[in-house]
Amino acid sequence: MKIEEIEVTIDAQGRVSVQVRGVKGKACLSLTEALEEALGGEVIQREMTAEAHETPTSGVQEVGRVEVGSTKK
């Protein structure tokens, strides 16, 4: 069984990066949607990995990294 994980990183300037692992296809977008909205809702950059373009085989999907707007105002 593969592990699905979401890694959230906040840098010193308050920029947030979200990376999904263990997920193929684009289901990762729905996995991170609520988290993106909770962090400000503004996606500055989205990088899709090669796995994001693969067809899911067992309900496990993957995408690259998402950066959302700063949580600092």
The first five atom37 places (N, CA, C, CB, O) and aatype in JSON, in Angstrom:
{
  "aatype": [12, 11, 9, 6, 6, 9, 6, 19, 16, 9, 3, 0, 5, 7, 1, 19, 15, 19, 5, 19, 1, 7, 19, 11, 7, 11, 0, 4, 10, 15, 10, 16, 6, 0, 10, 6, 6, 0, 10, 7, 7, 6, 19, 9, 5, 1, 6, 12, 16, 0, 6, 0, 8, 6, 16, 14, 16, 15, 7, 19, 5, 6, 19, 7, 1, 19, 6, 19, 7, 15, 16, 11, 11],
  "atom_mask": [
    [1, 1, 1, 1, 1],
    [1, 1, 1, 1, 1],
    [1, 1, 1, 1, 1],
    [1, 1, 1, 1, 1],
    [1, 1, 1, 1, 1],
    [1, 1, 1, 1, 1],
    [1, 1, 1, 1, 1],
    [1, 1, 1, 1, 1],
    [1, 1, 1, 1, 1],
    [1, 1, 1, 1, 1],
    [1, 1, 1, 1, 1],
    [1, 1, 1, 1, 1],
    [1, 1, 1, 1, 1],
    [1, 1, 1, 0, 1],
    [1, 1, 1, 1, 1],
    [1, 1, 1, 1, 1],
    [1, 1, 1, 1, 1],
    [1, 1, 1, 1, 1],
    [1, 1, 1, 1, 1],
    [1, 1, 1, 1, 1],
    [1, 1, 1, 1, 1],
    [1, 1, 1, 0, 1],
    [1, 1, 1, 1, 1],
    [1, 1, 1, 1, 1],
    [1, 1, 1, 0, 1],
    [1, 1, 1, 1, 1],
    [1, 1, 1, 1, 1],
    [1, 1, 1, 1, 1],
    [1, 1, 1, 1, 1],
    [1, 1, 1, 1, 1],
    [1, 1, 1, 1, 1],
    [1, 1, 1, 1, 1],
    [1, 1, 1, 1, 1],
    [1, 1, 1, 1, 1],
    [1, 1, 1, 1, 1],
    [1, 1, 1, 1, 1],
    [1, 1, 1, 1, 1],
    [1, 1, 1, 1, 1],
    [1, 1, 1, 1, 1],
    [1, 1, 1, 0, 1],
    [1, 1, 1, 0, 1],
    [1, 1, 1, 1, 1],
    [1, 1, 1, 1, 1],
    [1, 1, 1, 1, 1],
    [1, 1, 1, 1, 1],
    [1, 1, 1, 1, 1],
    [1, 1, 1, 1, 1],
    [1, 1, 1, 1, 1],
    [1, 1, 1, 1, 1],
    [1, 1, 1, 1, 1],
    [1, 1, 1, 1, 1],
    [1, 1, 1, 1, 1],
    [1, 1, 1, 1, 1],
    [1, 1, 1, 1, 1],
    [1, 1, 1, 1, 1],
    [1, 1, 1, 1, 1],
    [1, 1, 1, 1, 1],
    [1, 1, 1, 1, 1],
    [1, 1, 1, 0, 1],
    [1, 1, 1, 1, 1],
    [1, 1, 1, 1, 1],
    [1, 1, 1, 1, 1],
    [1, 1, 1, 1, 1],
    [1, 1, 1, 0, 1],
    [1, 1, 1, 1, 1],
    [1, 1, 1, 1, 1],
    [1, 1, 1, 1, 1],
    [1, 1, 1, 1, 1],
    [1, 1, 1, 0, 1],
    [1, 1, 1, 1, 1],
    [1, 1, 1, 1, 1],
    [1, 1, 1, 1, 1],
    [1, 1, 1, 1, 1]
  ],
  "atom_positions": [
    [[0.84, -1.18, 0.0], [0.0, 0.0, 0.0], [0.88, 1.24, 0.0], [-0.95, 0.0, 1.21], [1.79, 1.36, 0.82]],
    [[0.61, 2.17, -0.92], [1.37, 3.4, -1.0], [0.83, 4.42, -0.01], [1.34, 3.97, -2.43], [-0.36, 4.43, 0.31]],
    [[1.71, 5.27, 0.45], [1.33, 6.32, 1.39], [1.07, 7.61, 0.62], [2.42, 6.54, 2.47], [1.88, 8.0, -0.22]],
    [[-0.04, 8.25, 0.91], [-0.34, 9.56, 0.36], [0.02, 10.58, 1.42], [-1.84, 9.68, -0.07], [-0.33, 10.4, 2.58]],
    [[0.73, 11.65, 1.02], [1.07, 12.67, 2.0], [1.03, 14.06, 1.39], [2.44, 12.39, 2.59], [1.25, 14.25, 0.2]],
    [[0.73, 15.03, 2.24], [0.75, 16.43, 1.87], [1.76, 17.1, 2.78], [-0.67, 17.09, 1.99], [1.64, 17.05, 4.0]],
    [[2.77, 17.74, 2.16], [3.8, 18.45, 2.92], [3.57, 19.94, 2.76], [5.24, 18.05, 2.45], [3.46, 20.44, 1.65]],
    [[3.5, 20.66, 3.89], [3.31, 22.1, 3.89], [4.56, 22.74, 4.46], [2.04, 22.52, 4.7], [5.0, 22.38, 5.55]],
    [[5.14, 23.7, 3.71], [6.34, 24.4, 4.14], [6.06, 25.89, 4.13], [7.57, 24.05, 3.23], [5.51, 26.42, 3.17]],
    [[6.43, 26.57, 5.22], [6.3, 28.03, 5.3], [7.7, 28.59, 5.47], [5.34, 28.46, 6.49], [8.39, 28.27, 6.43]],
    [[8.12, 29.45, 4.51], [9.48, 30.0, 4.59], [9.51, 31.24, 5.48], [10.0, 30.35, 3.18], [8.48, 31.66, 6.01]],
    [[10.68, 31.82, 5.64], [10.88, 32.97, 6.54], [10.07, 34.19, 6.11], [12.36, 33.33, 6.58], [9.74, 35.04, 6.95]],
    [[9.75, 34.3, 4.82], [8.95, 35.42, 4.34], [7.44, 35.15, 4.42], [9.33, 35.74, 2.9], [6.64, 35.99, 4.02]],
    [[7.07, 34.0, 4.92], [5.66, 33.65, 5.07], [5.05, 33.0, 3.84], [0.0, 0.0, 0.0], [3.84, 32.77, 3.82]],
    [[5.85, 32.69, 2.82], [5.34, 32.0, 1.64], [5.1, 30.54, 1.98], [6.32, 32.13, 0.43], [5.9, 29.91, 2.68]],
    [[4.01, 30.02, 1.49], [3.61, 28.65, 1.8], [3.73, 27.8, 0.54], [2.16, 28.61, 2.35], [3.26, 28.18, -0.53]],
    [[4.38, 26.64, 0.68], [4.45, 25.66, -0.4], [3.75, 24.4, 0.06], [5.93, 25.37, -0.81], [3.89, 23.97, 1.2]],
    [[2.99, 23.8, -0.85], [2.29, 22.55, -0.56], [2.72, 21.54, -1.6], [0.74, 22.75, -0.57], [2.66, 21.81, -2.8]],
    [[3.16, 20.37, -1.14], [3.56, 19.32, -2.07], [2.82, 18.04, -1.72], [5.1, 19.1, -2.04], [2.77, 17.64, -0.56]],
    [[2.24, 17.41, -2.75], [1.5, 16.17, -2.57], [2.35, 15.03, -3.13], [0.1, 16.23, -3.27], [2.89, 15.14, -4.23]],
    [[2.45, 13.95, -2.38], [3.19, 12.77, -2.83], [2.3, 11.54, -2.7], [4.5, 12.59, -2.03], [1.42, 11.47, -1.85]],
    [[2.58, 10.57, -3.57], [1.85, 9.3, -3.5], [0.52, 9.32, -4.18], [0.0, 0.0, 0.0], [-0.33, 8.47, -3.92]],
    [[0.31, 10.29, -5.08], [-0.97, 10.44, -5.77], [-0.7, 10.64, -7.26], [-1.79, 11.64, -5.18], [0.06, 11.53, -7.63]],
    [[-1.31, 9.82, -8.12], [-1.17, 9.97, -9.57], [-2.42, 10.6, -10.14], [-0.89, 8.6, -10.25], [-3.52, 10.4, -9.62]],
    [[-2.27, 11.35, -11.21], [-3.4, 12.02, -11.83], [-3.66, 13.36, -11.17], [0.0, 0.0, 0.0], [-2.82, 13.88, -10.45]],
    [[-4.83, 13.91, -11.42], [-5.13, 15.26, -10.95], [-6.02, 15.31, -9.71], [-5.77, 16.03, -12.04], [-6.5, 16.38, -9.36]],
    [[-6.25, 14.19, -9.06], [-7.05, 14.19, -7.84], [-6.39, 14.99, -6.74], [-7.29, 12.76, -7.37], [-7.05, 15.42, -5.79]],
    [[-5.07, 15.21, -6.86], [-4.35, 16.0, -5.87], [-4.91, 17.41, -5.78], [-2.86, 16.04, -6.21], [-4.84, 18.04, -4.73]],
    [[-5.46, 17.92, -6.89], [-6.02, 19.26, -6.88], [-7.18, 19.35, -5.91], [-6.47, 19.66, -8.28], [-7.31, 20.35, -5.2]],
    [[-8.03, 18.34, -5.87], [-9.14, 18.35, -4.93], [-8.66, 18.07, -3.5], [-10.2, 17.32, -5.34], [-9.29, 18.52, -2.54]],
    [[-7.55, 17.34, -3.37], [-7.0, 17.08, -2.05], [-6.49, 18.35, -1.38], [-5.87, 16.07, -2.15], [-6.57, 18.48, -0.16]],
    [[-5.96, 19.28, -2.16], [-5.37, 20.49, -1.59], [-6.29, 21.71, -1.66], [-4.09, 20.8, -2.31], [-5.94, 22.76, -1.13]],
    [[-7.43, 21.58, -2.28], [-8.32, 22.73, -2.49], [-8.69, 23.44, -1.18], [-9.58, 22.28, -3.2], [-8.53, 24.65, -1.09]],
    [[-9.16, 22.71, -0.2], [-9.56, 23.33, 1.07], [-8.36, 23.94, 1.79], [-10.25, 22.29, 1.98], [-8.48, 25.0, 2.4]],
    [[-7.22, 23.28, 1.72], [-6.01, 23.79, 2.35], [-5.58, 25.1, 1.68], [-4.87, 22.74, 2.27], [-5.21, 26.05, 2.36]],
    [[-5.62, 25.16, 0.36], [-5.27, 26.37, -0.38], [-6.18, 27.53, 0.03], [-5.36, 26.14, -1.9], [-5.72, 28.64, 0.24]],
    [[-7.47, 27.26, 0.14], [-8.42, 28.3, 0.55], [-8.15, 28.76, 1.97], [-9.86, 27.79, 0.42], [-8.21, 29.96, 2.25]],
    [[-7.85, 27.82, 2.87], [-7.56, 28.18, 4.26], [-6.29, 29.02, 4.38], [-7.42, 26.92, 5.11], [-6.15, 29.81, 5.31]],
    [[-5.37, 28.86, 3.43], [-4.11, 29.61, 3.46], [-4.2, 30.93, 2.7], [-3.0, 28.77, 2.88], [-3.18, 31.6, 2.53]],
    [[-5.35, 31.3, 2.24], [-5.51, 32.58, 1.56], [-6.15, 32.48, 0.2], [0.0, 0.0, 0.0], [-6.6, 33.49, -0.33]],
    [[-6.21, 31.29, -0.37], [-6.93, 31.08, -1.61], [-6.25, 31.54, -2.88], [0.0, 0.0, 0.0], [-6.74, 31.25, -3.97]],
    [[-5.14, 32.25, -2.78], [-4.48, 32.77, -3.98], [-3.29, 31.87, -4.32], [-4.01, 34.23, -3.77], [-2.28, 31.89, -3.61]],
    [[-3.41, 31.11, -5.39], [-2.31, 30.26, -5.84], [-1.42, 31.1, -6.74], [-2.83, 28.97, -6.58], [-1.86, 31.6, -7.78]],
    [[-0.18, 31.27, -6.34], [0.77, 32.08, -7.1], [1.41, 31.26, -8.21], [1.85, 32.66, -6.18], [1.61, 31.75, -9.32]],
    [[1.71, 30.02, -7.9], [2.37, 29.15, -8.88], [1.95, 27.72, -8.62], [3.92, 29.3, -8.81], [1.84, 27.29, -7.46]],
    [[1.72, 26.96, -9.69], [1.4, 25.54, -9.56], [2.3, 24.78, -10.52], [-0.12, 25.26, -9.85], [2.31, 25.05, -11.72]],
    [[3.06, 23.83, -9.99], [3.93, 22.99, -10.8], [3.4, 21.56, -10.75], [5.42, 23.06, -10.31], [3.35, 20.95, -9.68]],
    [[3.02, 21.05, -11.89], [2.54, 19.68, -11.95], [3.71, 18.76, -12.31], [1.37, 19.53, -12.98], [4.49, 19.07, -13.21]],
    [[3.82, 17.65, -11.61], [4.87, 16.68, -11.91], [4.41, 15.76, -13.03], [5.24, 15.87, -10.65], [3.25, 15.8, -13.45]],
    [[5.32, 14.94, -13.52], [4.97, 13.96, -14.56], [3.88, 13.02, -14.05], [6.22, 13.16, -15.0], [3.02, 12.6, -14.82]],
    [[3.92, 12.68, -12.77], [2.92, 11.78, -12.18], [1.52, 12.38, -12.24], [3.28, 11.45, -10.73], [0.53, 11.64, -12.3]],
    [[1.42, 13.68, -12.21], [0.11, 14.33, -12.28], [-0.56, 14.09, -13.62], [0.25, 15.84, -12.03], [-1.79, 14.18, -13.74]],
    [[0.24, 13.78, -14.62], [-0.31, 13.53, -15.96], [-0.54, 12.05, -16.23], [0.63, 14.09, -17.02], [-1.01, 11.67, -17.3]],
    [[-0.22, 11.2, -15.25], [-0.44, 9.76, -15.39], [-1.9, 9.41, -15.08], [0.51, 8.96, -14.47], [-2.58, 10.13, -14.35]],
    [[-2.34, 8.32, -15.62], [-3.67, 7.82, -15.32], [-3.61, 7.05, -14.0], [-4.2, 6.91, -16.47], [-2.77, 6.18, -13.82]],
    [[-4.51, 7.39, -13.08], [-4.53, 6.66, -11.81], [-4.8, 5.18, -12.04], [-5.6, 7.25, -10.86], [-5.64, 4.81, -12.87]],
    [[-4.09, 4.33, -11.31], [-4.29, 2.89, -11.46], [-4.95, 2.27, -10.25], [-2.98, 2.22, -11.73], [-5.7, 1.31, -10.37]],
    [[-4.67, 2.81, -9.07], [-5.22, 2.18, -7.86], [-5.81, 3.21, -6.9], [-4.15, 1.38, -7.16], [-5.86, 2.97, -5.7]],
    [[-6.26, 4.33, -7.43], [-6.82, 5.36, -6.57], [-5.74, 6.19, -5.87], [0.0, 0.0, 0.0], [-6.07, 7.05, -5.05]],
    [[-4.48, 5.96, -6.18], [-3.39, 6.71, -5.58], [-2.84, 7.65, -6.65], [-2.26, 5.76, -5.03], [-2.54, 7.21, -7.76]],
    [[-2.71, 8.94, -6.35], [-2.35, 9.94, -7.34], [-1.29, 10.9, -6.8], [-3.57, 10.72, -7.78], [-1.11, 10.99, -5.59]],
    [[-0.57, 11.62, -7.7], [0.5, 12.53, -7.27], [0.54, 13.81, -8.07], [1.83, 11.83, -7.36], [0.22, 13.82, -9.26]],
    [[0.93, 14.89, -7.43], [1.17, 16.17, -8.11], [2.4, 16.82, -7.52], [-0.07, 17.11, -7.99], [2.92, 16.38, -6.49]],
    [[2.84, 17.84, -8.15], [4.02, 18.55, -7.7], [3.75, 19.5, -6.57], [0.0, 0.0, 0.0], [3.19, 19.11, -5.54]],
    [[4.12, 20.73, -6.74], [4.15, 21.69, -5.66], [3.25, 22.87, -5.96], [5.57, 22.14, -5.4], [3.12, 23.29, -7.11]],
    [[2.65, 23.41, -4.94], [1.77, 24.55, -5.05], [2.25, 25.62, -4.08], [0.28, 24.16, -4.77], [2.53, 25.32, -2.91]],
    [[2.37, 26.86, -4.54], [2.7, 27.96, -3.65], [1.48, 28.86, -3.58], [3.96, 28.74, -4.15], [0.93, 29.26, -4.6]],
    [[1.05, 29.17, -2.36], [-0.09, 30.05, -2.18], [0.39, 31.36, -1.57], [-1.17, 29.39, -1.3], [1.51, 31.45, -1.08]],
    [[-0.47, 32.37, -1.6], [-0.11, 33.69, -1.09], [0.36, 33.64, 0.35], [0.0, 0.0, 0.0], [0.07, 32.7, 1.09]],
    [[1.08, 34.67, 0.73], [1.63, 34.78, 2.08], [0.52, 34.81, 3.11], [2.51, 36.02, 2.2], [-0.54, 35.39, 2.88]],
    [[0.78, 34.19, 4.25], [-0.18, 34.25, 5.35], [0.05, 35.49, 6.19], [-0.07, 32.99, 6.23], [-0.76, 35.82, 7.05]],
    [[1.17, 36.21, 5.95], [1.46, 37.45, 6.67], [0.88, 38.61, 5.91], [2.97, 37.64, 6.88], [0.93, 38.63, 4.68]],
    [[0.33, 39.57, 6.59], [-0.23, 40.76, 5.94], [0.49, 41.97, 6.44], [-1.75, 40.9, 6.21], [0.18, 43.09, 6.03]]
  ]
}
